[in-house]
Amino acid sequence: MREATLRDVALLAGVSPRTVSNVVNGYARVTEHTRAKVERAIDELGYRPNVLARNLANGRSGQIAVVVPYLDTPYFAELLQAIIPRARDRGYNVLIDQTDGDPDHERELIRRGGRALLFDGMIFSPLGLAQDDLADGDPELPLVVLGERVSNGVFDHVGIDDVAASREATAHLIGLGRRRVAAIGDQPYPTGEAAQLRTCGYRRAHEDAGLPVDESLVIRTPRFNRADGSGAMRHLLDRDDPPDAVFCYSDLVALGALHVVLERGLRVPEDVALIGYDDIEEGRYSNPPISTISPDKVAIAATAVDRVLDRIGSEERLPGIEVRAAHRLIARRSTVGRAAG
């Protein structure tokens, strides 16, 4: 059976093809009575608009780019699983690029990527570029930035409140009676905004509790991965005065740390309590399951897609906005033991 065409819809609804096009494209100059007739005909025939033809007529490719540092990081994989169907529902395909944190590649993408690679807008999670570098991008490129950045008024930024979330994670450990709480993941250099915000939250939780921060327990890592977590945990456990709890700046870091704690014959959480960040699926099935900060990935994905498509569809340059998605702390057995169920 052939697919229904715009002309088929027009014939069934008793209107012109131009009127059907106006309804499909959301133009306001159609009466409610006529719009209802067209929509009934669309439903009856199962008509699907030719999105590609519409985009080409508007000078667009019908594609958005999603650019992330690493595709092997579960957080980004899970986020992409939410972004792709949202974009598809809005009639767009998704192109995916991995930058490996290469600043030259990231800079090239925001300077000329849309024109060179034929996409209409970009959802971008930078790693190699610092905040000031983002201002060097093509001002005509519809851009939404993910992660721990602050909008400069040119692009939109979608993320969670990292300071508040990290403060909650650390306060959770302190509230369990832990007094030597380490932090794994600090990155005190220009492109380490995410880590710096999490360190800030860690410090504020100590201030709230009236506890001093032992700076030797704040461990730097180049990345938020398992190897970094395990290396940092070995360093902490080799001390004469090891920590009794650790706030890890990602679940991958926490999984690496967990491996070393158990390898040393210690108990989690009795000897060392661990909390991570990102709520990746792997952390739910570790033994014990990892307590974590869970960002609302579905809301982040939906907001990012909607904002970049709003920018693509606008004839005027929209001002950049900050969007804070919700987050929650999930206490599992790596901090509260069997009480977590």
Secondary structure, DSSP 8 states (H G I E B T S, - for coil): -----HHHHHHHHTS-HHHHHHHHTT-S-S-HHHHHHHHHHHHHHT----HHHHHHHTT--SEEEEEES-TTSHHHHHHHHHHHHHHHHTT-EEEEEE-TT-HHHHHHHHHHHHHHHT-SEEEE--SSS-GGGGGGS-TTS-EEEESS----SSSEEEE--HHHHHHHHHHHHHHTT---EEEEEE--STT-HHHHHHHHHHHHHHHHHT----GGGEEE-SSSSHHHHHHHHHHHHTSSS--SEEEESSHHHHHHHHHHHHHTT--TTTT-EEE-SS--HHHHSSSS--BEEEE-HHHHHHHHHHHHHHHHH-SS-----EEE--EEEE--HHHHGGGG-
